[in-house]
């Protein structure tokens, strides 16, 4: 099994339930872990060195940034599950790999006084 980890995808998001949170963006960090196997022998991929033969992480970064900037969110849970749904859709389009699982951590940075961060974890299993 292979693992791809994408750390510290940053996005400015309008997120929160309080009025002061709804008028300015907050920094939100996303971390994604994708576990997968190649459907074909890996040696042919190494020789070709072609992004079409693997998991193109840029597509996942763009998916998260698109969802997070699309609309305001009140809850970190709603934002995370919306991003996970977008990742699931993107993963279903990949032909050369078999996805086992996706883990997503969404962290709102400095959500309040004396709090550095609040994180929410969610996951999808394809087994």
LOLOPA-67126 format. One record per residue: z, x, y of N, C-alpha, C in turn. Coordinates in steps of 0.05 Angstrom, whole numbers, padded with zeros to 5 digits, always signed. Example, Ala and Ser with C-alpha at 12.3 -4.5 7.8 and 13.67 -1.06 7.14 Angstrom:
BEGIN
+00156+00264-00114+00156+00246-00090+00156+00264-00066+00142+00257-00045+00143+00273-00021+00157+00258+00001
This chain:
BEGIN
+00000+00017-00023+00000+00000+00000+00000+00018+00025-00014+00009+00045-00016+00023+00071+00000+00007+00092+00008+00022+00112+00023+00009+00134+00012+00018+00161+00006-00001+00178-00003+00005+00205+00019-00005+00224+00029+00012+00241+00049+00004+00260+00038+00008+00288+00040-00013+00304+00032-00012+00332+00057-00017+00348+00065+00004+00363+00091+00002+00377+00086+00000+00408+00104-00014+00420+00106-00014+00449+00081-00024+00463+00070-00047+00453+00049-00061+00468+00064-00075+00491+00057-00068+00515+00071-00079+00539+00054-00101+00552+00069-00121+00561+00055-00143+00575+00074-00155+00596+00063-00163+00619+00079-00177+00639+00076-00207+00633+00098-00220+00628+00098-00248+00619+00117-00264+00636+00108-00288+00643+00127-00307+00656+00141-00321+00633+00167-00314+00630+00183-00324+00608+00212-00328+00616+00222-00352+00610+00250-00358+00615+00254-00387+00621+00279-00395+00620+00286-00423+00625+00298-00427+00653+00306-00406+00666+00318-00408+00692+00296-00407+00714+00301-00420+00736+00282-00421+00758+00273-00393+00767+00292-00374+00770+00284-00347+00779+00266-00333+00759+00267-00340+00734+00250-00328+00713+00222-00339+00714+00219-00363+00725+00193-00376+00726+00175-00368+00749+00186-00352+00767+00170-00345+00791+00160-00317+00791+00170-00301+00772+00159-00273+00770+00158-00265+00740+00141-00246+00735+00137-00237+00708+00160-00219+00698+00164-00219+00672+00183-00201+00659+00168-00182+00641+00178-00158+00638+00166-00139+00619+00174-00148+00591+00154-00150+00574+00158-00157+00546+00144-00136+00529+00158-00127+00508+00148-00106+00490+00143-00119+00462+00120-00112+00451+00113-00123+00424+00109-00099+00405+00120-00102+00381+00116-00082+00360+00106-00097+00335+00084-00088+00323+00072-00101+00300+00071-00081+00277+00078-00091+00253+00075-00075+00229+00058-00091+00210+00036-00079+00201+00018-00093+00182+00017-00077+00156+00023-00090+00134+00021-00077+00108-00003-00088+00094-00019-00070+00083-00045-00078+00071-00054-00058+00050-00074-00066+00035-00088-00049+00017-00118-00051+00023-00132-00029+00018-00161-00030+00020-00173-00044-00004-00193-00060-00001-00206-00074-00023-00224-00055-00039-00233-00033-00026-00250-00014-00040-00236+00013-00041-00247+00031-00055-00237+00058-00058-00236+00071-00030-00213+00082-00024-00208+00094+00003-00226+00119+00007-00234+00133-00013-00249+00157-00009-00276+00152+00005-00288+00129+00000-00313+00123+00014-00308+00118+00044-00286+00107+00051-00279+00102+00079-00275+00129+00094-00263+00148+00081-00257+00174+00093-00284+00187+00100-00303+00186+00083-00329+00199+00088-00344+00185+00111-00341+00159+00112-00356+00144+00133-00342+00145+00160-00315+00146+00161-00300+00147+00186-00309+00126+00206-00309+00101+00197-00320+00078+00212-00298+00057+00216-00293+00049+00241-00272+00030+00247-00276+00003+00232-00301-00004+00226-00306-00029+00212-00295-00029+00184-00287-00006+00173-00277-00005+00146-00246-00007+00145-00234-00012+00167-00205-00012+00166-00194-00033+00185-00169-00031+00192-00156-00050+00210-00158-00038+00239-00174-00051+00255-00178-00043+00283-00155-00052+00300-00136-00035+00306-00112-00043+00319-00117-00053+00348-00139-00045+00360-00145-00054+00387-00148-00084+00388-00159-00096+00367-00162-00125+00365-00135-00139+00366-00115-00127+00354-00088-00139+00353-00075-00136+00380-00079-00114+00393-00067-00110+00420-00079-00130+00439-00105-00134+00438-00118-00153+00456-00109-00182+00450-00105-00188+00424-00096-00215+00417-00069-00221+00428-00051-00202+00426-00024-00205+00437-00024-00207+00467-00039-00190+00480-00041-00191+00509-00053-00217+00519-00073-00227+00505-00086-00252+00512-00066-00276+00510-00052-00277+00487-00033-00299+00484-00010-00297+00504+00000-00273+00508+00023-00270+00526+00017-00276+00555-00008-00273+00563-00016-00278+00591-00028-00305+00595-00032-00320+00574-00046-00346+00575-00031-00367+00591-00004-00368+00587+00011-00389+00600+00041-00380+00602+00056-00394+00618+00085-00388+00619+00099-00397+00594+00120-00383+00586+00136-00391+00563+00165-00393+00572+00179-00412+00560+00208-00414+00565+00223-00397+00545+00214-00397+00520+00229-00384+00498+00215-00360+00486+00229-00339+00481+00218-00316+00467+00208-00323+00439+00221-00343+00427+00213-00352+00400+00186-00364+00401+00180-00380+00421+00154-00393+00424+00132-00372+00429+00138-00353+00446+00119-00332+00451+00113-00316+00425+00134-00309+00411+00130-00293+00386+00114-00308+00365+00121-00334+00361+00107-00349+00340+00078-00354+00349+00073-00357+00374+00045-00360+00384+00029-00335+00379+00041-00312+00385+00028-00286+00380+00023-00282+00350+00043-00289+00334+00040-00286+00305+00017-00304+00294+00014-00328+00304-00008-00345+00297-00035-00333+00304-00036-00321+00328-00061-00308+00336-00067-00283+00318-00047-00268+00311-00051-00246+00293-00060-00255+00265-00049-00277+00256-00058-00288+00230-00087-00296+00231-00096-00308+00252-00124-00315+00255-00142-00291+00255-00133-00270+00270-00149-00245+00271-00150-00232+00244-00128-00231+00229-00126-00219+00203-00145-00232+00183-00148-00258+00185-00165-00273+00166-00194-00265+00169-00202-00252+00190-00230-00243+00195-00236-00216+00184-00216-00201+00176-00220-00174+00166-00229-00175+00137-00251-00162+00131-00263-00164+00104-00255-00142+00085-00250-00118+00095-00247-00095+00077-00218-00089+00069-00199-00105+00078-00172-00101+00070-00159-00127+00061-00138-00123+00044-00122-00145+00035-00095-00143+00048-00088-00162+00065-00063-00161+00080-00040-00172+00063-00019-00157+00063+00005-00165+00048+00026-00179+00067+00030-00167+00090+00050-00178+00109+00045-00168+00137+00056-00183+00156+00056-00176+00184+00084-00181+00195+00096-00161+00207+00121-00164+00220+00117-00161+00250+00130-00178+00266+00127-00177+00295+00154-00178+00308+00159-00158+00325+00183-00158+00342+00174-00162+00371+00187-00181+00384+00181-00186+00412+00207-00182+00427+00206-00165+00448+00230-00157+00462+00226-00162+00492+00243-00179+00504+00244-00183+00533+00262-00162+00544+00252-00145+00562+00267-00123+00574+00282-00133+00598+00307-00124+00600+00324-00130+00623+00324-00160+00630+00332-00177+00610+00331-00206+00615+00353-00216+00634+00373-00200+00638+00395-00209+00655+00413-00186+00662+00432-00191+00679+00451-00171+00687+00467-00160+00663+00468-00134+00661+00483-00120+00640+00471-00124+00612+00446-00131+00610+00432-00134+00584+00406-00118+00586+00403-00099+00568+00379-00083+00568+00355-00097+00555+00360-00111+00533+00337-00124+00520+00347-00146+00501+00330-00165+00496+00334-00186+00476+00309-00186+00458+00313-00185+00432+00290-00184+00413+00291-00208+00394+00267-00215+00386+00263-00236+00366+00244-00225+00345+00251-00228+00319+00235-00218+00297+00223-00242+00282+00198-00239+00274+00185-00259+00257+00165-00245+00239+00157-00259+00218+00140-00246+00198+00122-00266+00183+00101-00256+00172+00083-00271+00154+00080-00255+00129+00081-00269+00106+00076-00256+00080+00052-00270+00068+00034-00254+00058+00009-00265+00046+00009-00263+00016+00031-00255+00004+00032-00251-00025+00036-00277-00040
